[in-house]
Amino acid sequence: MRPIEGSTHHRQRRLTGATAALLACGLALSGCAGSSANPADSSSAGTPQTTVRLGVLGGPSDTLDITKAGDYLPYAVLLNTYDSLVLLNNGRYEKQLATSITPNATATEWTITLRPGVTFSNGKPLTAKDALYSLGYFARSKNFGSFYSDVDFARSTATDDSTLVLRMKRPRADLVDSILAQMSAVFPAGTTDFTRPIGSGPYEVKSFSADKGASLERNDSYWGGRPAIKNLQILPIRDASARVSALRDGQIDITTGITATQAKTLGSGAGVVVDNPGFTDSVALTFHMNTAIAPFNDPEVRQAMKTGLNRTQLVNVVLPGTGKVGNDLIGEGLPGYPKDLPPRAYDPEKAKAVFARHGVKNVGIIVSEMTPGLTDATKLLKQQLADLGVTLTITQQDPTTLWSNLDKVYASQMFTNFFTNRPPAMTLPIYQSPDSPYNFSQWKDPAYAKALTESQTLTDPAARAQALTRAQTLLRDNGGDIVWGYQPNLGAHVNGLKGITSTQSVPLFAKATFTR
């Protein structure tokens, strides 16, 4: 897969705020946590409630054009308003509007059959022309263009109202996993004004502003059944502590993106349930070594850094009680993640000897507090490296300006970051593709590139799975990315609210109920 539009032959240095959010959140593509209420949550019998108030991360530039959305607020609105051809729902691929997605023998042509009888909230039928237009709209956008770069829209067609044929520029046997599951929301053909979006989902937007949030009302004719919750109020609350306070004070009913410490505090209170969705809905916390410059252009030094880290200490200190040690790959617990890779060895004495032998005494790192804990992790890394004879110089970057120009990141020896945990078939082409602007380690390897291509193009599922595992093994052993820990996307809700699912940390309310 080619990288973001405009960067096929060289690294794109400037990323929009929405692109940065996609990077961090996977949808919003990094740094956002989410929650998924557990349908098994207990609640006392009471009166059904018709309104749910959700507090999420939001910003002053948020828009309801999904290709430009930059925070959780617009995604929470739009993914409860639109249906998608495919969703990654609670860690599993689910066909939503599509009933079948079938390739030809060479995976150069895919036929998609749509669910019959689906209408938009304005009463008009949803057809294959709407789906084709929507996918083409994503392909023309900066933030989703790279996902759809192998779809030849000039030759793709809607053969009838319920059938869509996508023709590829090259074989893509991973169309569902790597492309449609990333983003395949459907809106009416010809849409250019998204101030009042029209979808076929369980809710429709009645009002929206970036500073006040959104008011959604249920779609009584929703094909999936009329939602039990009549109204959704989605409120922008930028600070995690403020979201927790709003929940505790009864100003909201559910929130996403809280820290392990906040979850522990809330867990001791009455009337609130902490949502811990597990590691299938989590963030992977990372340190990136720049393999393009010294000292990390030396593979032995990279290995020393990987084995010299005390990952258990990092998890226990930064992610107390909820974290899990990482093994230098994204995708823990999700389809395609290698199950038999041994854990990374911890050998500080060997690492210390390697650093001394190669004269590694000083290293610089950039950190931006895009999510709670990144700065603390970097400070702990500094302490650990000091014990290995290396001085770490930390440069703090403002998270509001970091993504506007990443030249400093690309020039730095190390960078602290995190990603939403998603299946490897999704993450490898985005974050570890050799020419991707998100490849912060700048690692390139022909054998890895070959395995990655085969994982996308081979039509035999077993061979494709083997290629995906081979690519991940090469990346883990030789690359410059350190995935040191996982943190579930913690959230919380009041008692009586249940039945919420999630897609990539965005809560979905189609099947939710609320009694008090």
N, C-alpha and C positions, 0 to 999 in steps of 0.2 A: 504494500500500500504506500502511495506517495504521501509525503507530509502535508502540512497545512498549505492551502493554496498560496502560490507565490514563492514557495521555498523548495521547489523541486531540485534545484542545483546548488543551493546554498542555504544555510540556516537562517530562518526568519528571526530577526532580532527583536521585533516589537510584537507584543501580543496584546489583543484587546482585553478589557476586563472580563468579558464573557468567556473568551478563550481561556483565560487564567482560571476562571471558575470551573470550566469543563475539566481542566487539568487537575484541579484539586478535588473536585467533587465527582468527576466522571460524567455527571450531567452538568452540574453547574460548574467541564472536564477538567478541583482539589481543594481542600481544606475545610470540608463541611461535614458535620456529623448529622445523623438523623435518627429516627426512632420508628419502631414498628410495635404497636400495641399487641399484646398476646391475647388471642381470642379466648384463651382459657382463664384470663384474669377473673377473679371472683368479684362479684358486686352484689350488694344487697338489693332485694326487690324494691322497686320504687316507680316513680313516674317517668315515662319516656320523655327525653329532652329533644327538642327540635333544632337546637343550635349547638355547634361546636366551635370553640375559639382556639385557633392554632397560632402559636408564637414561633416565628422562624427568623433566621438571618435575612435581613433585607437592607437595601441601600438606596440612596437618592436617585440613582440613574437606572433603576430597574424598569424594564419594559416587558410587554406581553408578546413581543415578537420573539418566539422561542429560539431563533437563531442568534439573537443578541442578548438573551437573558444572562445575567451575571451573578445572581444570588439565589438562595433557596426560595425566596418569596415568589418570583414568577414561575419557577418550576412546580412549586406546591399548587399554584393556581392552575397552570396549564395541564399538568398531568392528571388533574381531577376534572378537567374540561375536555381534553382530547382523549380519544382512544388511539392505540398504536397497532401496527400490524403485528409486532412482537414486543413483549416486555420481558425484562429481567426482573421477575417478581419473587421476592424473598429468596434470592439466590438460584432461581430456576428459570430457564427460558420458557415463556408461555406465549402461544399464539393467541392474539386478542381479536383483532378484526380479521386476520387471516385464518382460514380453516385448513388450508394446505399450502405448502411452499415446496415445490418440487423442481429439481434440476434436470437438465438433459444429461447424457452420458459423459460429457466433457466439462460440465459445470460452467459452460459459457452462456447458458440460457436458463432462466428460472421462471416457472409459472406459478403465480400466486392467485389463489382463489379466495374471494372475500366472503365473509359471513352474510347471508341473505337477510333482507328486511331491516337493515340498519339505517336510521335517519339521523340527520343533524338536528341540533336543538331548534333550528328554524323550520323544521318539518320536511326539508328536502332530503331525498334519498342520497345515501353515500354510495358512490360508484368507483369503479377502477380508475376513471379519469381523475377523480379527486385524489386518489392514492398516488397516481403517477405524478400529478402536479406537486403534491406535497414533498415527495422524495426528490423531485427535481429542484424544488425550492431549497431543500437542505443542501443539495449538491452545489448550488450556486453561492452558498454562504461561506464565509471565512471559517466559521467554527465547526461546520460539519462537512465541508467540501472534501476534506481528505478521506473521510469515511466512504464517500460515494464516488471516489475518483475512478474506480474501475467499472462503474456502470455507464454504459453507452446509452445515454438518454435519447440521442438522435435516432437510435434504432429500436428503442423500447416502446411498447405500445399497450394500450388498453384494448383488448380484442373484443370485449363486450362489457356490460355493466359490472360483472362480477369477476372478470379475469384480467389479470395484469401480467405482461410478459416483460421481464427485465433481461436485456442482453448485455453481456460483459465485454469489456475490452481485452480481458485475459481471463482464464479460468479462475473462479472464486468459489471453491467448494465450501467456504466458511461464511457464506452470505448471511445466514441467520445469526450465527454467533458474533461475528465481528462487525457487521454493518447494520442489519435491521434492528438487532437488540440494543444497539447504541442509541439510535433515535429513528423512529418511524411513525411519529404521530401524523394523523391525517386531518386535514381541514379542507374546506371547499376549494375546488379548482378556481384559479384566478384571484385568490385572496392576496391583497397587498397591504390592506389596512388591518392591523391587529389590535387596535385600541379596544375593540369589543369582540374578542375571539369567538368563533363559532366552532363547536366540536360535536362529536357524537357521544361524548362521555357522560358520566353520571351527574355532572353539575354544569351549570352555565354561569358565566360572569355577569353580575348585575352592576358592579362598580369596581373601579380600580384606580389607585394612585400610589406612586412609589413611597410617599411619606405616610399615608394612612392605611395602606393595605388593600385587601380585596373583600368583596361580599359576593358569595356564590350561593345560588339557589338550585335545589335538586332538579334534575331533568325527569319529570314524571313519566316520560315515554321512553326512558332508557331501555335499550334492548336487554341489558343484563338484569333488569328488575328495578323497580323504583327504590331508591335509597331510603333507609330508615331515617337518616338525618336530613332534615329539610334545608337547613342553612349552614354554610361554612363561613366563618369570619377568619381570614388569614392576615395576621398582623405582623408588621416588620419590627423586630426587636433585635438590634444589632449585637448587643452585649449578652454573653451567655449568663452572667450573673443576674442581669435584669430579667431575662426570660425565666430563670428559676424563681426569682422574687415574685414575678407576675403570676406564676403558677401557684406558689404558696399563698399568695394574697387573694386568690380567686378571680384574677383578672383574665386568665386564660385557662383552658381545659387540658391542653397538651402542648408540649414543647419538644424541640429537637436540639441536638448539639450541645450537650452538657458534659462537664468533665467528670472523671471518676470520683473526685472529691465531692463535687456537688451531688452526684448520684448517691454517695454514701450518706450524706447529710439528709437528703430527701427520703432515703430509705428508712430512716428512723422516725419519720413523721407519720401522722395518721391521715388517711384520706387520699394518699398519693401512691401510685404504682410506678416504679422505675422500670423502664423498658431497656432490656439488654438483649438485642437480637442475636448475639453470638458473632462469630468471626466471619460468617458469610456476609454480614452487613457491618463492615468495619472499615477502619482506615489503616493503611500500612505506613509506618513512620520510617523515614529513610535518611541516610547520609549518602551523598553522591561524591565520588572521587573523580576528578577531572583527568581522564586518561590521555588527554591531548598534551598535557604539560607535566613537567617534573613536580613531585617525585612519582606520581601515579601513572606515568607512561611506562613504568616498570612493573610487570605483572607480579614479581616477587614482593614488591612494596605493597601492592594492592592486597595480596594474600595476607601479608602481615597485619594490615589494618583490619581486615575481616576477622582474623583469628585473635587479634589483640583486644578486641572490644569485649567488655563484660556485659553481654546482652541481658543476662538475668538481673544484674544490678540496674540497668537502664529501665527495664520493665517494672521492677519492684518500686523504684523511686518515682518514675514519671507516670506510670500507669498502675497505681497501687490497687491490687485486688481484682482488676478486670482485664489486664493486658496479657499478651502471649508473646513469647520469644519468636522472632522472625528468622527465616532461613534464606534471606537475600532474594526472594521471589515474591511477586504479588499474585494473589489468587488463592490464598489459604482457604481450604474447605469448599472450593468452587469447582465446577466442571473443568477438566483439563489440567488441574494442578498435579504435579508428580507426587505420588503417595509414598514412594520408596526412597526418596533422597534422605541421606543421613543428616542429622543436625550439624550445624557448623561447629567445628572444634574450637575450644577456647584455650589458647596457648600463649599467655602474655610473655613468658620468658623467650620463646622462639621469636615472637614479634619484636621484642626489645632488641634481640640480637640482629635481626634483619635491618631494623631502623639504624642501628649503630653501624653496621657494615656498609650501608648505603649512604651514610652521612645525613640521614633525615633528622633534622633537629628542630625545624620550624615549619609549620603548616598554617595556612589561612583558611577560614571558613566564613561563609555568609549565612546568616539566619534571619528569618522574618517571622514574627509571631502570627502566622496565618491561622493557626489553631492553638489552643492552649497546650503547653508542654514542649513545643519545639525549642524554645530558648532554654528551658531547664535541661532538656536532653543534651543540648550543645554544651552547656556549662559542665555537665557531668562528663561528657566526652573529653573536655579539656582536662579534667582531673584525672581521668583514666590515662590519657596520653602522657601527662606529666610523669606518671609512674613508669612509663615506657621510654622516658628520655626525650619526649617531643613536646615542644611548646606550641599550643594551639592559639592563634590570634583570631578572636571573634569580631566580625563586622556585623553590626545590627542594621537591618534594612527595614524601612517603613513599609508595612504590607499594602498600604494604599498606593504606593508608587512602584513597588517591586516589578509588577508585570508590565508596566509601560515601556520598560527598556531593560532587557536581560543581559546586556553586554557585560555588566559586572559579574553576573553569575557565571556566564560562559568563560570568563577570564580567571575566576577564582579557583583555587585548588580543591576546595570542597564546598558543598551546599547542603543545608538542612532542609528537608521537604517532607511531604506526605501525599498519599494518593488514596482515593476510595478503592477498597478491595473489590476487584472485578475479575472475571475469568481471564486466564492467560490469553485466550484467542482475541479478547478485546484489548488487553493492555499492551501486549508485545508490539503490535504494529504502531501504537500511539506513542508509548513512552520509551521503548527500546529499539525502535527502527533506526538504522544507522544515520539517516539524514533528518530525523524528526526534530523539530524545535524543542520537544520535551525530553530529548535524550541528554540530560544534564551531565552525564558522565562522558559524553561524546565518544563512547566506545564503539568501534567498528571492527567487524570480523567477518571475512568472507564465508566461513563455514556456518556461522550463526545466520547470516543473511540468507544463505541457501536453505537452511533448515526452516527459517521463518517463511520463505516463499513456498516451500513444499507444504507447510502446515496450512497454507491458504488455498493451494491449487490442486493438490492430490485428491482424486475423487474417491479413493478407497478410504473409508473411515479409520481403519486400523493403521494404515500407512500415514494418514494425516495426523493421527494421535501420536504416533511414534516420532514424527518430525517435530511436533509441538514439544514433546518431552525432550528431544535432542536440543532444540533451540534453548529451552529453559536451563538445561544442564550446562550448556556452554556459557550462557549468561551468568549463571550462579558461580561457576568455577573461574571464569576469566574476566567478567565484566567489572564495571566500576561502581555498581549500585550496592549499597548495604541496606537491606530491609531488616532492621533490628527488632521491630516489634509491631504488634497489631493491637488496636484498641477498638472494641465494639462501638458502634455509633449509638451512644447512650441518649436516651430521652426519658420523658416522664409524662404521665397523664393522671387525671383524677380518677378515683374509683367510679366504676359504672360505665366507663368508656371502653369498648372492646370491638374486636372484629376488624381492626385496621391492618392492612397489608402495606408493603412498601416496594418501590422500585428504585434501586440505587439510592437508598436513604430518604426518598421522598414519600411521605405517608399518603396512602390512598384510602378514601372513605366510602367507596361504593358499597361495601358490605358492613360498614360500621353501625353499631347501635350504642345508645347512651341512655342509661336510666339512673335516677338519683332518688 
